[in-house]
Amino acid sequence: MPDFDMLVIGSGPGGQKAAIAAAKLGRRVAVVDSPDMVGGVSIHTGTIPSKTLREAVLYLTGLTQRDLYGQSYRLKEDITVADLTARTRHVVGREVDVIRSQLSRNHVSLFAGTGRFVDDHTVALREVTGEERLLTADHIVIATGTRPARPDSVEFDGRTIMDSDNVLALERVPRSMVIVGAGVIGMEYASMFAALGSKVTVVEKRAGMLDMCDVEIVESLRYHLRDLAVTFRFGETVAAVERHQNGTLTVLESGKKIPADAVMYSAGRQGLTDGLDLHKAGLAADARGRIAVDEHYRTQVPHIYAVGDVIGFPALAATSMEQGRAAAYHACGEPVGRMHGLQPIGIYTIPEISFVGRTEDQLTEDRVPFEVGVSRYRELARGQIIGDSHGMLKLLVSPEDRTLLGVHCFGTGATELIHIGQTVMGCGGTVDYLVDAVFNYPTLAESYKVAALDATNKLRQIDRLGD
């Protein structure tokens, strides 16, 4: 008889939810992870610390209050790294305690150490003491997550030339910074350091940034960041990064040279699979360390599952949690519905971005007709109260059946507001529901009613001309 019904390697969002789901179904479950990484990358170097850092930046800089109290308003004049990390350490510590409590409360065994396959049912646990023991299980879930990808040509030192994991260990706020990569992580950190007063230069080999987002929303963010003195170098590739006594020099292939105190690379993520000895379980990973799975998150070995960032797109904490639950249910023979196709995307730039559904460009390319309804925060009483004059909500509405085809939000609370649109879309609701609904006043949620009225007024004009 195996030691456990399910063994989970990794305690991040996907692994944690898989373990708890199986335990709730009465299975014997164990989780293996390093003692200093309980909660995974999400808790220690990714989602939670970066979003906590963002809140600390917003609070200490007073950035969101400057429309009300003047452009020189600042809660603390000289913001140190210690000011920023104090809040981060507090939140991370509390989250680790919550996860440990949840696992213990559900009688999930937590083993401190690293795991590697011996065969497709056996994992060798190397404990912190260096000793090894074997753990066997009917089902195994791989939820090891990812680490930042590092170009071989760059000499990282973790202080002046770093990846996104090292940012949290900075000794001081840099006066100037080069960020290589204008993806989600790169733009989140670019906006944070710009808000702190760093002179930020973003280098991106593509023609633009955040190409999955609505063009108008991206333009709004770019305008806002340029207002914070961010410089963009699109269509540029880094040839070399030189480390000097007084800082760094980033040399672009075009010949441009950018001096800065620090350089941060945001060049994608690499699956943490190289130490798992996957081949002993009959598995393999691709060049980016990712493991292929089917619609039930099974690998090519049917009783071994993989969830979270290690399987690739969309690589979000929210989707990883649902993948973990679904994998556990399937392994336990429990009925489970397919994950809904309407998955919200949240990008924690300053201001934040969130969307669900398709963009204008995608609808145009697919030859799907649509009408646009827009609400701007500056026209809402709540927007004036909180001092957000940049925010906006956009609805993309089908003129044929009046359903929502996409919802795009930019500004304060965007990642919270988006769920109203997600729910209406998921339930097959129409723009007319938003027109007739009563929203609390004054709220940002009222933007849905304003945008819905804008869209329906345009649709009414089209109908009149058609008649």
Sequence and secondary structure as in RCSB ss.txt:
>XXXX:A:sequence
MPDFDMLVIGSGPGGQKAAIAAAKLGRRVAVVDSPDMVGGVSIHTGTIPSKTLREAVLYLTGLTQRDLYGQSYRL
KEDITVADLTARTRHVVGREVDVIRSQLSRNHVSLFAGTGRFVDDHTVALREVTGEERLLTADHIVIATGTRPAR
PDSVEFDGRTIMDSDNVLALERVPRSMVIVGAGVIGMEYASMFAALGSKVTVVEKRAGMLDMCDVEIVESLRYHL
RDLAVTFRFGETVAAVERHQNGTLTVLESGKKIPADAVMYSAGRQGLTDGLDLHKAGLAADARGRIAVDEHYRTQ
VPHIYAVGDVIGFPALAATSMEQGRAAAYHACGEPVGRMHGLQPIGIYTIPEISFVGRTEDQLTEDRVPFEVGVS
RYRELARGQIIGDSHGMLKLLVSPEDRTLLGVHCFGTGATELIHIGQTVMGCGGTVDYLVDAVFNYPTLAESYKV
AALDATNKLRQIDRLGD
>XXXX:A:secstr
  SEEEEEE  SHHHHHHHHHHHHTT  EEEEE GGGTTHHHHHTSHHHHHHHHHHHHHHH GGGHHHH TT  S
 SS  HHHHHHHHHHHHHHHHHHHHHHHHHTT EEEEEEEEEEETTEEEEEETTS EEEEEEEEEEE   EEE  
 TTS   SSSEEETTGGGG SS  SEEEEE  SHHHHHHHHHHHHHT EEEEEESSSSS TTS HHHHHHHHHHH
HHTT EEEET  EEEEEEETTEEEEEETTS EEEESEEEE   EEES TTS GGGGT    TTS     TTSB S
STTEEE GGGG TT  HHHHHHHHHHHHHHHTT       S   EEE  SS EEEEE  HHHHHHTT   EEEEE
EGGGSHHHHHHT  S EEEEEE TTT BEEEEEEESTTHHHHHHHHHHHHHTT BHHHHHH    SS STTHHHH
HHHHHHHHHHHHHHHH 
